[in-house]
């Protein structure tokens, strides 16, 4: 028994013939008869009978047709409730993000929020890249990182790219290489490194640096949280890859662009396709896009006296030819 079958039974009682029902519901008479047969299989007493050449309702059929009116009314009320939920502009929207994206996007989303805006429920989730799609079961929107040369997101989720963010080399502000405007794999491959744990993003780019320099990197620390990485780099613990726009400025740290490898990560927002049916979710998606534009433009999302200006720090004069930045002489490389 389903809604369509009950609707046909009700119309048969009101219109009086299979042909009239078929015309009213834009069906063929055979399709109407098939639905009635399927409905009859679920009911232990006859619902219809022959009255000459016409098919009419029995007493049981008329009782069920009356109940069908109540069913249709209840379903109409249910659809109306869903419509109100879908179109509610101030509905609840849950957003999850990995740590550096959360630290950058969440303050922008929360600042100066209007009373009529969607109500946000925010959470941080530090998972491996291939685990992000699973989070869409628990959250309306999920900010996820995605590196080049890694598998695409599964078709079960919808992905929108918010940022394609360069990954720079982080080093202490007083490091000899801080004088350079940009760095190559050969510049950095011989130094100690801080990387993420295996299975997390950035490792593919670290491996690309080693491949380009034709040597294994000396990985001395494995730290996922960029705030901890920044402190470790500033203390002289090694070099690290850090995102250009979502790294919080540090007074003892500078970022330098890396040439010779594709050092970029995407920040995507994932959701299940049906989630975007809700107006509140679509509204927050728009807020995330605007936040990304602000971040990409270099605007400071959290101004204050304790904050350092955004940017990669001043580049010092170029080092002398033959100086590899570590007090050693090395063959100079041709300019590109």
N, C-alpha and C positions, 0 to 999 in steps of 0.2 A: 504494500500500500504506500503510495506517495502522493505528493501534492497534485501532480498532473492528473493522475487517475481520479482523484476525488473531484477535481475541477470538471472533468468530463462527465462524471456521474451526476454532478449537480446540474450541469447544462442540459443533460439528457432529460432530467426531470422537468426543467423549465421550458425547453424548446420542443420536446416531444418526439424527436426523431434523430437517428444517427446522421442523416444527411444534413439536417439543420445544425447539429453540433459541429460537424466537419466544416461547414461554411463559416460558422461563427468563430471557430478557433483556427481557421486557415490550415486545416488538416485534410487528409483523404478519409473517406468513410472507412476504408479498411484499417487505417491507423487508429481511428476511434474505436473500432471493434476490438482491435488487438489490445488496447489499453484496458478496455472493459473486461476482457478475458483474464488479463493479468491480475486485475483487482479482484475478480471473482475467486481466483485461486487462494487468496488470503482470507476469504470470508466463508464460514461453514454453511451459510444459508443463501439461497438464490437472491440476487440483487435486481435482476431484470427478468422479464418474461415477454412472450409474444402476445400482442393484441392485434390479431389479423396480420397485416404485413408490417406493423409497427413494433418496435422494441420499446417497452415501457418499464418503469420501475415497479418492483414489488414493494410491499409494506416495509421490508427490511431495507430495500434500496432507498426508499424515501427517508427513513430514519438516518441512514448514513449520509444521504445528500444534505440533510439538515445539519448534521455534525460537520460536514465539509465547509459549510458557511462559517462555522466557528473556527475551524482550522485556518481558513483563508484570512479571517479577521486577525487571528493571533499571529500569523506569519506576516501580515501587513504591518502590525504593530512592531514586530521584531525587526523587520527591514527598516522601519522608520527609526528605531533606536540605533541601529547600525549606521544609518545615514547621518544621524546627529553625531554619533561618535566619530565617524570618518571626517565630517566637516567641522568638528569642534576646533576652533583656532587655538584655544588655550589648553589643549589636552596634554597629557603626560608623555614625555619622550625620554627614553633612556639612551645614553651615549657612553660608549666605552672607547678608550684610547690607550695606546702604549705610552710609556712614561714621558718621553720628550714631546710627543704631540699633545698629551694631556696638559703638560706644563705650559705650552704655548697657546693652544686653542681654548682650553677651558676658561681662563680669565677673560678672553675676548667675548666668549659666549655669555658670561655672567654679568659683565659690566653694563650698567645702565639698562637693565632688563625691564621692559614695560609689564604692567600687571596683566595685560591681555596677551602677552607672549606665551608660547608653550612652556609648561612647567618641566624643567630639566631634572633628570636624575643621572649624575655623572659617576663614572667608575674608571679606575685604571686597571689595565690588563697587560701584563708583560708575558707574551707567549711567542712561540716560534711562528714564523711567517705562515706556515701551512695550517696553523690552528685558528687563525683569525676568522675564516668563514664559519666555523662552528659557533663562534660567539654570537652570530646573528640569531641564534635560537633564543638567546637570553636578553639581547639588547636590540633596540630599534635601529641604531646606527653604530657602526664600529669603525674607528680610525685605525688603519692598518698600514704597515710599511711594506714596500714591495721593491725589490732590486731588479735591475736589468738581468737578462739571461737566466731568470728563474721562471718556473711554470706559471701560466696565467691563473687568475682566480677561477674557481669552478663556475659552471653555468647556473648553479643553484642560487648564486648571489648576484646582485647588481653592484657594479663598482664605478665610482666617479673619482677621478684624480683631482685632488685639491692642490698638491704641490709636487713639482719635480725639483727636488732639493739637492744642490751640490754637496758632496762630502769633501771637506777640507782636512788638511793635516793640522792637528793641534799640537803646539809645542810651547815650552816656556817662553815668556816674552824676552828673556835675556839669552836665549839659545842662539848660537851663531847663525843657524838657518833662518831665524826670524828676520834677518836682514833681507832675505830674498822676497821678491814679489810673488813668485810661484815656485813650486818644487816638482821634481821628477822622481820616478821610482828609484833611479840610481842615487839621488840625493839622500833618500830616507831608508833604503833597504838595509844598510849596515848598522842601523841604530836599534836600541831596544824598543819594543812595541807593547802597547796595551790594546787588547782586542776583546770582542765579545766572546761568550761561550759558543761552542760548536752548535750548529743548528739555528743560530740567530743571525739576523741580517748583518751586513758589513763584512762577514768572513769571505764572501765571494770577491769583494773588492780588495781585501787584504791579500788574498791568493793571487789576484791579478797583478798587484804590485810586485809580489815575489817573482811571478812569471816574467814580467817586463824587465825586472832587474837581473833575472837569471840567477837568483840565489834565494835560499830559505830565510825568512824573517826570524829574528830572535824575539819570540813572544814570551815576555816575562810575567805579564799580569793578564788575567781575564776578568773583565768587569762589564756588566751590561748597562748599569745606570750611568747616564752621561754626566750627571752632577758629580758622581764619585770619580769618574774618569777625568773630569776637568781638574779636580783637586789633585789627583795622582800625577797628571801631566805637569801641573804647575809646580809640584814638589820635586820634579825631576825624575819621575818614575818611568818615563819613556814617551814616545810619540803615540798618537792615536788618530783615528779618523773620527771626525765629528761633523754633524750637519750644520750647514752655514747659517740657516735662518732660525732654527729651533733650539740652538745652543744658547744657553743663558750667558751673557758676557761675564768674563772673569778678568779682574785687573792684572793677573799674573800670567795670562794665557793669550796667545795669538793664533789665528787660523790662517793658513796659507793654501791657495788653490793647488790642486795636484793635476799635473799634465801627464799625458802619455797613457792614461788608463781612463775608462769610462766610470767616473766616480760620482754617481747620482743615485739617490733613492727617491721613490715615489711615496707620497702619503695619499692613500686612497680612503674613501669612505665607502664601507660595504653595508648592504642591507638586503633583506629578502624582498623580492619584487612586490609582494603584496603589502609590505610596510608603507610603501610610497603612496598607497591609496588614501592614507590619512593626511589631512591638511596640516596638522601639527608637525608631522614628520617632514613633509615637504618644506614647511617654513624653516625648520632647523637645518635642513639641507642647504637652503639658501643662505642662512646665517653662516654656515661653515664655509661656503664658497666666498662670501664677503670677507670673512676672517682670514682666509688664505690669501686673498688679494692684499689685505693690510700687512700680513706677515711678509709676503713676497716683496712688497714695496719698501720694507725695512722700517715701518713704523714701530715704535716702541709700545708693546701692549700693556706695559706695567711701569709707567713713569714714576720716578721717585729719586731722592738724593742718593740712595745707596746703589742705584743702578748705574752701570757703566754704559756708554753709548754703544749702539750696535755697530758692527763692522768687524774687520779683521785685524785691526791694529795698524799702525804706520809701518811702512816698509823702510828699512834703513838703507843706506847706500850700498850699492852692489859690492860683493866681496871681490878681492883681487883675483885675477886669473890664476888658476892652479890651486886655489884654496877651496877645499871641499866642505868648508863650514865647520870643521871639527879640529882645526889647528893642524891639519895634514895637507900636504900638497898632493894634487891629483891632476891627471891630464885634463885640460879644458875640453869641454864638449862643444861642438859647433852650434852656433845659434840657429834657431829654427824660424 
